[in-house]
């Protein structure tokens, strides 16, 4: 007679772990330093924050909203500013051309 062995294992799935990390956030920090004879040649500081967008905004991080490569709103704003500057330059050039024509 064989007995079935049952195990009760409390395991956490990858989705649960990911949800917890994104909800709470996690910071990974490290420094790389290259020295020769106690003289620092190169120091690289690495800081990595993993969090959900909501958590990042909650702690005041929202750089992607102003990045023109990631945000169409930021890109549109930049293009409008460039257009306004070009129109201003054009108006100045036209005004100076009119002034130079009237003096001749």
Secondary structure, DSSP 8 states (H G I E B T S, - for coil): -------------HHHHHHHHHHH-EEEEEEEEEEETTEEEEEEEEEEEE--HHHHHHTT--GGGT-TTT-HHHHHHHHHHHHHHHHHHHHHHHHHHHHHHHH-
